């Protein structure tokens, strides 16, 4: 069998806890802490329901922090 390189897209909704005095400050802090200029997402591990782990290479990524909840 031959080996093929396949390409796709994974969309991840993520969250992080941030200590802040207000919602606006929380968004400002998380944007400073984790953003496209200071983060590196190069590999992602995905575990399927049968327990098999697949390691994926990340080629491009976009980080956008959108909302705040208490």
HELIX and SHEET records of a PDB file:
HELIX    1   1 UNK A   23  UNK A   33  1                                  11    
SHEET    1   A 2 UNK A  43  UNK A  47  0                                        
SHEET    2   A 2 UNK A  53  UNK A  57 -1                                        
END                                                                             
